[in-house]
Amino acid sequence: MTTLGTPLSASATRVMLLAPMVIAIGLMGAREIQRKSEAGTALARPPVPWFVLGFVALVGVNSLVTIPADAKAWIAAGTTFLLSIALAAMGLETNFAKLMAKGFRPALLGALAFLFIATFSLTLIKWMG
C-alpha cells in the first residue's frame, strides 16, 4: 500500500461507519424517548440525518457510475471549498462565553472524543500499514 493509501483507507473506514452509527444512535434515542414517555404509546420518531442519506446515495452513484477524472478533480476541489466554508461558519458562530458557562464536562467530552478518534485512526493506520 502506498504512503497516501494507508491514511486514505483509515479515513474511508471512519466515513463508511458514519452512516450506520448515526442511524443507530438516532434509533436508540427514539427508543429512549418512547420508553420515558408517560403513556408509553406515543410513537417517537428518530431524527432523520438527511446528510447521511445523501452520503449513502452518493456512495451508490459512485459505485454504479464511472466518473471522469476531470470531473473528480472539480468535485474534490468543490468539496474542499464547501468543507472549509462549513468549518469557518461553525467557528464564527462559536460563543465562547456560552461554551465556558456550560462547564468542564462538555470540554472533557470533546477532548475524549478527539482522543478516541485520533487513537482509532492511528491504530488503523498502524494496523493496515
CYANA upper distance limits for C-alpha pairs under 8 A (distance plus 0.5 A):
  1 MET  CA      5 GLY  CA      6.37
  1 MET  CA      6 THR  CA      7.10
  1 MET  CA    129 GLY  CA      7.61
  2 THR  CA      6 THR  CA      7.21
  3 THR  CA      7 PRO  CA      8.17
  4 LEU  CA      8 LEU  CA      6.86
  5 GLY  CA      9 SER  CA      6.48
  6 THR  CA     10 ALA  CA      6.82
  6 THR  CA    125 ILE  CA      6.29
  6 THR  CA    128 MET  CA      7.05
  6 THR  CA    129 GLY  CA      6.56
  7 PRO  CA     11 SER  CA      6.58
  7 PRO  CA    125 ILE  CA      6.55
  8 LEU  CA     12 ALA  CA      6.42
  9 SER  CA     13 THR  CA      6.60
  9 SER  CA    125 ILE  CA      8.47
 10 ALA  CA     14 ARG  CA      6.90
 10 ALA  CA    121 SER  CA      6.56
 10 ALA  CA    124 LEU  CA      6.23
 10 ALA  CA    125 ILE  CA      6.56
 11 SER  CA     15 VAL  CA      6.74
 11 SER  CA    121 SER  CA      7.93
 12 ALA  CA     16 MET  CA      6.40
 13 THR  CA     17 LEU  CA      6.76
 14 ARG  CA     18 LEU  CA      6.86
 15 VAL  CA     19 ALA  CA      8.15
 17 LEU  CA     21 MET  CA      6.65
 18 LEU  CA     22 VAL  CA      6.55
 18 LEU  CA     52 VAL  CA      8.32
 19 ALA  CA     23 ILE  CA      6.68
 19 ALA  CA     52 VAL  CA      5.98
 19 ALA  CA     53 LEU  CA      8.19
 19 ALA  CA     55 PHE  CA      8.40
 19 ALA  CA     56 VAL  CA      7.84
 20 PRO  CA     24 ALA  CA      6.49
 21 MET  CA     25 ILE  CA      6.62
 22 VAL  CA     26 GLY  CA      6.65
 22 VAL  CA     49 PRO  CA      8.05
 22 VAL  CA     52 VAL  CA      8.28
 23 ILE  CA     27 LEU  CA      6.72
 23 ILE  CA     48 VAL  CA      8.48
 23 ILE  CA     49 PRO  CA      8.13
 24 ALA  CA     28 MET  CA      6.64
 25 ILE  CA     29 GLY  CA      6.60
 26 GLY  CA     30 ALA  CA      6.71
 26 GLY  CA     46 PRO  CA      5.73
 26 GLY  CA     47 PRO  CA      6.48
 26 GLY  CA     48 VAL  CA      8.22
 27 LEU  CA     31 ARG  CA      6.66
 27 LEU  CA     46 PRO  CA      5.94
 28 MET  CA     32 GLU  CA      6.69
 29 GLY  CA     33 ILE  CA      6.72
 29 GLY  CA     46 PRO  CA      7.41
 30 ALA  CA     34 GLN  CA      6.68
 30 ALA  CA     44 ALA  CA      5.79
 30 ALA  CA     45 ARG  CA      6.35
 30 ALA  CA     46 PRO  CA      5.34
 30 ALA  CA     47 PRO  CA      8.33
 31 ARG  CA     35 ARG  CA      6.59
 31 ARG  CA     44 ALA  CA      7.56
 32 GLU  CA     36 LYS  CA      6.68
 33 ILE  CA     37 SER  CA      6.69
 33 ILE  CA     44 ALA  CA      6.80
 34 GLN  CA     40 GLY  CA      6.63
 34 GLN  CA     41 THR  CA      8.04
 34 GLN  CA     42 ALA  CA      6.95
 34 GLN  CA     43 LEU  CA      6.93
 34 GLN  CA     44 ALA  CA      5.90
 35 ARG  CA     40 GLY  CA      6.76
 36 LYS  CA     40 GLY  CA      7.80
 37 SER  CA     41 THR  CA      8.15
 37 SER  CA     42 ALA  CA      7.32
 49 PRO  CA     53 LEU  CA      7.26
 50 TRP  CA     54 GLY  CA      6.68
 51 PHE  CA     55 PHE  CA      6.53
 52 VAL  CA     56 VAL  CA      6.69
 53 LEU  CA     57 ALA  CA      6.67
 54 GLY  CA     58 LEU  CA      6.67
 55 PHE  CA     59 VAL  CA      6.70
 56 VAL  CA     60 GLY  CA      6.86
 57 ALA  CA     61 VAL  CA      6.82
 58 LEU  CA     62 ASN  CA      6.51
 59 VAL  CA     63 SER  CA      6.64
 60 GLY  CA     64 LEU  CA      6.71
 61 VAL  CA     65 VAL  CA      6.24
 62 ASN  CA     66 THR  CA      7.36
 62 ASN  CA     67 ILE  CA      7.70
 67 ILE  CA     71 ALA  CA      7.09
 67 ILE  CA     72 LYS  CA      7.07
 68 PRO  CA     72 LYS  CA      6.80
 69 ALA  CA     73 ALA  CA      6.78
 70 ASP  CA     74 TRP  CA      7.00
 71 ALA  CA     75 ILE  CA      6.55
 72 LYS  CA     76 ALA  CA      6.48
 73 ALA  CA     77 ALA  CA      6.75
 74 TRP  CA     78 GLY  CA      6.57
 75 ILE  CA     79 THR  CA      6.58
 76 ALA  CA     80 THR  CA      6.71
 77 ALA  CA     81 PHE  CA      6.76
 78 GLY  CA     82 LEU  CA      6.63
 79 THR  CA     83 LEU  CA      6.44
 80 THR  CA     84 SER  CA      6.64
 81 PHE  CA     85 ILE  CA      6.77
 82 LEU  CA     86 ALA  CA      6.63
 83 LEU  CA     87 LEU  CA      6.64
 84 SER  CA     88 ALA  CA      6.57
 85 ILE  CA     89 ALA  CA      6.58
 86 ALA  CA     90 MET  CA      6.79
 87 LEU  CA     91 GLY  CA      6.68
 88 ALA  CA     92 LEU  CA      6.53
 89 ALA  CA     93 GLU  CA      6.67
 90 MET  CA     94 THR  CA      6.84
 94 THR  CA     99 LEU  CA      8.44
 95 ASN  CA     99 LEU  CA      6.76
 96 PHE  CA    100 MET  CA      6.50
 97 ALA  CA    101 ALA  CA      6.66
 98 LYS  CA    102 LYS  CA      6.97
 99 LEU  CA    103 GLY  CA      7.88
100 MET  CA    104 PHE  CA      8.29
102 LYS  CA    106 PRO  CA      7.43
103 GLY  CA    107 ALA  CA      7.93
104 PHE  CA    108 LEU  CA      6.62
105 ARG  CA    109 LEU  CA      6.61
106 PRO  CA    110 GLY  CA      6.70
107 ALA  CA    111 ALA  CA      6.68
108 LEU  CA    112 LEU  CA      6.57
109 LEU  CA    113 ALA  CA      6.56
110 GLY  CA    114 PHE  CA      6.64
111 ALA  CA    115 LEU  CA      6.71
112 LEU  CA    116 PHE  CA      6.57
113 ALA  CA    117 ILE  CA      6.67
114 PHE  CA    118 ALA  CA      6.53
115 LEU  CA    119 THR  CA      6.40
116 PHE  CA    120 PHE  CA      6.43
117 ILE  CA    121 SER  CA      6.49
118 ALA  CA    122 LEU  CA      6.58
119 THR  CA    123 THR  CA      6.48
120 PHE  CA    124 LEU  CA      6.73
121 SER  CA    125 ILE  CA      6.68
122 LEU  CA    126 LYS  CA      6.59
123 THR  CA    127 TRP  CA      6.37
124 LEU  CA    128 MET  CA      6.38
125 ILE  CA    129 GLY  CA      6.23
